[in-house]
Amino acid sequence: MNFHAIWAIYCHEIKRMLRTISQTIVSPVLSTTLYFIVFGAAIGSRISEVEGVPYGAFIVPGLIMSAIMSQSVANASFGIYFPRFTGTIYELLSAPLSSWEIVIGYVGGAATKSLIIASIILLTAFCFVELHILHPWWMLAFLLLSTIAFSLLGFIIGLWADNFEKLQVIPLLVITPLAFLGGSFYSLPMLSPLWQKISLFNPVVYLISGFRWSFYGQADVDLQLSLLVTCLFLLIGMGLVWWIFRTGYKLKN
């Protein structure tokens, strides 16, 4: 394992974040603050509690998970797409590096950025609502698994995309709708029985449900099932990355 090369790629991604700190950190925090003001204050005044939890506090796990999904995909996809766009990816592929060392460097950098953003959003939430994290270690586990899984997804999107337009298609048309329909701002029992069954086909439901359980001990689906789906999502991402490097898809042509 070439740790020096992994560290070099990782540091390069972190430095890129620092160069665009207003876009990568300040913007998500401002967006989350607006969510608290709009949903927490406006809607929260009409919905006082959800399953015994104040509405303003109830939406915090969903906001954090939504930010993690969008930021992990965006950071990882752009991180690997830009070397392909400039042609420097071939220098990286010709270096004495294994495919997994490249993946660890890029995905690790994207995951670190998302974890920093999640931490800042969590601290911001304490300024608006009173939070109690019942299971902090489970919260950290879901954070790490979800961040790595979506960073892998972003890495795959960055390898698949041929232009900047394609780079935004899946985040805008797939990730964002799934996040909003995944229980970020509501509980599944609030839906009709038909939509509850339909929502169970949304993998984001399991991520948000398990993450919310780590805060309040309440979940829309079974905790073990949430953990299983999260791990399965991670394994699928690893499998696709392995296949891409194994076949050279979008890399050797």
C-alpha positions as CSV (number, residue, x, y, z in Angstrom):
1,M,0.0,0.0,0.0
2,N,1.5,3.3,-1.2
3,F,0.5,5.5,1.8
4,H,2.6,8.5,0.5
5,A,0.6,8.6,-2.8
6,I,-2.7,8.2,-1.0
7,W,-1.8,11.1,1.3
8,A,-0.7,13.2,-1.6
9,I,-4.1,12.7,-3.4
10,Y,-5.9,13.3,-0.1
11,C,-4.1,16.5,0.7
12,H,-4.7,17.8,-2.9
13,E,-8.4,17.3,-2.4
14,I,-8.4,19.0,1.0
15,K,-6.4,22.0,-0.4
16,R,-9.0,22.3,-3.2
17,M,-11.7,22.5,-0.6
18,L,-9.8,25.3,1.2
19,R,-9.4,27.2,-2.1
20,T,-13.2,27.2,-2.6
21,I,-14.2,27.4,1.0
22,S,-17.1,29.7,0.4
23,Q,-18.7,27.2,-2.1
24,T,-17.9,24.0,-0.2
25,I,-18.6,25.0,3.4
26,V,-20.3,28.4,3.7
27,S,-23.0,27.7,1.1
28,P,-24.3,24.4,2.6
29,V,-24.3,26.0,6.1
30,L,-26.3,29.0,4.8
31,S,-28.7,26.7,3.0
32,T,-29.2,24.7,6.2
33,T,-29.9,27.8,8.2
34,L,-32.6,28.8,5.7
35,Y,-34.1,25.3,6.1
36,F,-34.3,25.9,9.9
37,I,-35.9,29.3,9.4
38,V,-38.4,28.1,6.9
39,F,-39.3,24.6,8.0
40,G,-38.4,24.9,11.7
41,A,-40.1,28.2,12.3
42,A,-42.9,28.5,9.7
43,I,-44.0,24.8,9.5
44,G,-42.8,24.1,13.1
45,S,-45.3,26.6,14.4
46,R,-48.1,24.4,12.9
47,I,-46.5,21.0,13.6
48,S,-45.4,21.2,17.2
49,E,-44.1,17.6,17.5
50,V,-43.5,14.5,15.4
51,E,-43.5,11.2,17.4
52,G,-42.9,13.2,20.6
53,V,-39.9,15.1,19.2
54,P,-40.2,18.9,18.5
55,Y,-40.4,19.4,14.8
56,G,-37.4,21.7,14.7
57,A,-35.2,19.0,16.3
58,F,-36.9,16.2,14.2
59,I,-35.7,17.6,10.9
60,V,-32.0,17.9,12.0
61,P,-31.0,14.3,11.1
62,G,-32.7,14.6,7.7
63,L,-31.0,17.9,7.0
64,I,-27.6,16.6,7.9
65,M,-28.1,13.4,5.9
66,S,-29.3,15.4,2.9
67,A,-26.3,17.6,3.0
68,I,-24.0,14.6,3.3
69,M,-25.5,13.0,0.2
70,S,-25.3,16.0,-2.0
71,Q,-21.9,17.2,-0.8
72,S,-20.3,13.7,-0.9
73,V,-21.5,13.2,-4.5
74,A,-20.5,16.7,-5.6
75,N,-17.1,16.6,-4.1
76,A,-16.1,13.2,-5.2
77,S,-17.5,13.5,-8.8
78,F,-15.8,16.8,-9.5
79,G,-12.6,15.6,-7.8
80,I,-12.1,12.8,-10.3
81,Y,-13.8,14.4,-13.3
82,F,-11.5,17.4,-13.4
83,P,-8.3,15.3,-14.0
84,R,-10.2,13.5,-16.8
85,F,-11.3,16.9,-18.2
86,T,-7.7,18.3,-18.2
87,G,-6.1,15.0,-19.2
88,T,-3.9,14.7,-16.1
89,I,-5.8,11.4,-15.2
90,Y,-3.4,9.5,-17.4
91,E,-0.4,10.6,-15.4
92,L,-2.2,9.3,-12.3
93,L,-3.0,6.0,-14.0
94,S,0.6,5.5,-15.2
95,A,2.0,6.1,-11.7
96,P,2.9,3.1,-9.5
97,L,-0.5,3.2,-7.9
98,S,-3.2,0.6,-7.5
99,S,-6.8,1.4,-8.4
100,W,-7.8,1.2,-4.7
101,E,-5.1,3.6,-3.7
102,I,-6.5,6.1,-6.1
103,V,-10.0,5.5,-4.8
104,I,-9.0,5.8,-1.2
105,G,-7.3,9.2,-1.8
106,Y,-10.2,10.8,-3.7
107,V,-13.0,9.2,-1.8
108,G,-11.3,9.9,1.5
109,G,-10.9,13.6,0.7
110,A,-14.5,13.9,-0.4
111,A,-15.7,12.1,2.7
112,T,-13.6,14.3,5.0
113,K,-15.1,17.4,3.4
114,S,-18.7,16.1,3.9
115,L,-17.9,15.1,7.6
116,I,-16.6,18.7,8.2
117,I,-19.8,20.1,6.7
118,A,-22.0,17.7,8.7
119,S,-20.2,18.7,11.9
120,I,-20.7,22.4,11.2
121,I,-24.4,21.9,10.4
122,L,-24.8,19.9,13.6
123,L,-23.2,22.8,15.6
124,T,-25.4,25.3,13.7
125,A,-28.5,23.2,14.7
126,F,-27.6,23.6,18.4
127,C,-28.1,27.3,17.9
128,F,-31.7,26.9,16.8
129,V,-33.0,23.8,18.6
130,E,-32.3,21.7,21.7
131,L,-30.7,18.4,20.6
132,H,-30.1,15.2,22.5
133,I,-28.0,12.5,20.8
134,L,-28.9,9.2,22.5
135,H,-26.5,7.0,20.6
136,P,-23.5,9.1,19.5
137,W,-21.4,6.0,18.4
138,W,-24.3,4.8,16.1
139,M,-24.6,8.4,14.8
140,L,-20.9,8.4,13.9
141,A,-21.2,4.9,12.3
142,F,-24.1,6.0,10.1
143,L,-22.3,9.2,9.2
144,L,-19.1,7.4,8.1
145,L,-21.0,4.6,6.2
146,S,-23.3,7.1,4.4
147,T,-20.5,9.5,3.6
148,I,-18.2,6.9,2.1
149,A,-21.1,5.2,0.2
150,F,-22.1,8.5,-1.5
151,S,-18.5,9.5,-2.1
152,L,-18.1,6.3,-4.0
153,L,-21.3,7.1,-5.9
154,G,-19.9,10.5,-6.7
155,F,-16.6,8.9,-7.8
156,I,-18.5,6.7,-10.2
157,I,-20.5,9.6,-11.6
158,G,-17.2,11.5,-12.1
159,L,-15.8,8.6,-14.2
160,W,-19.1,8.2,-16.1
161,A,-19.8,11.8,-17.0
162,D,-18.5,13.1,-20.4
163,N,-19.3,16.8,-19.7
164,F,-20.3,19.2,-16.9
165,E,-23.9,18.8,-17.7
166,K,-23.8,15.0,-17.2
167,L,-22.0,15.7,-13.9
168,Q,-25.1,17.4,-12.6
169,V,-27.8,15.1,-14.0
170,I,-27.9,12.4,-11.3
171,P,-27.4,14.7,-8.3
172,L,-30.2,17.0,-9.5
173,L,-32.7,14.5,-10.9
174,V,-32.0,11.5,-8.7
175,I,-30.2,12.3,-5.4
176,T,-32.2,15.5,-4.5
177,P,-35.7,14.0,-5.1
178,L,-34.8,10.8,-3.2
179,A,-33.5,12.9,-0.3
180,F,-36.7,15.0,-0.1
181,L,-38.9,11.9,-0.5
182,G,-36.8,10.0,2.0
183,G,-38.3,11.3,5.2
184,S,-36.0,14.3,5.7
185,F,-38.9,16.6,6.8
186,Y,-41.6,14.1,7.8
187,S,-42.2,10.7,9.4
188,L,-43.5,7.8,7.2
189,P,-46.6,7.2,9.4
190,M,-47.7,10.7,8.4
191,L,-48.2,9.4,4.8
192,S,-51.1,7.3,3.5
193,P,-50.6,3.5,3.6
194,L,-50.0,3.4,-0.2
195,W,-47.2,6.0,0.0
196,Q,-45.7,4.4,3.0
197,K,-45.2,1.2,0.9
198,I,-43.9,3.1,-2.0
199,S,-41.4,5.0,0.2
200,L,-39.9,1.7,1.3
201,F,-38.4,1.3,-2.2
202,N,-36.4,4.5,-1.6
203,P,-33.0,3.5,-0.1
204,V,-32.6,7.0,1.4
205,V,-35.5,6.2,3.8
206,Y,-33.3,3.6,5.5
207,L,-30.3,5.9,5.8
208,I,-32.3,8.8,7.3
209,S,-34.3,6.5,9.6
210,G,-31.2,4.8,11.0
211,F,-29.5,8.2,11.5
212,R,-32.6,9.7,13.2
213,W,-32.7,6.6,15.5
214,S,-29.2,7.5,16.7
215,F,-30.6,10.9,17.9
216,Y,-33.9,10.1,19.4
217,G,-34.2,6.3,19.6
218,Q,-37.1,6.3,17.1
219,A,-37.1,5.0,13.5
220,D,-39.6,4.5,10.7
221,V,-38.0,1.2,9.8
222,D,-36.1,-1.5,11.7
223,L,-32.5,-0.4,12.8
224,Q,-30.9,-3.6,11.5
225,L,-32.6,-3.2,8.2
226,S,-31.3,0.4,7.9
227,L,-27.8,-0.7,8.7
228,L,-28.1,-3.6,6.2
229,V,-29.2,-1.3,3.4
230,T,-26.5,1.2,4.2
231,C,-23.8,-1.5,4.1
232,L,-25.3,-3.0,0.9
233,F,-25.2,0.5,-0.8
234,L,-21.6,0.8,0.2
235,L,-20.7,-2.7,-1.1
236,I,-22.5,-2.0,-4.4
237,G,-20.4,1.2,-4.8
238,M,-17.2,-0.7,-4.1
239,G,-18.2,-3.3,-6.6
240,L,-18.9,-0.8,-9.4
241,V,-15.6,1.0,-8.8
242,W,-13.7,-2.3,-9.0
243,W,-15.5,-3.1,-12.3
244,I,-14.6,0.3,-13.7
245,F,-10.9,-0.1,-13.0
246,R,-11.0,-3.8,-14.0
247,T,-12.4,-3.0,-17.4
248,G,-11.0,0.5,-17.9
249,Y,-14.4,1.9,-18.6
250,K,-14.1,5.6,-19.5
251,L,-10.5,5.5,-18.5
252,K,-8.6,3.7,-21.2
253,N,-10.3,5.3,-24.2
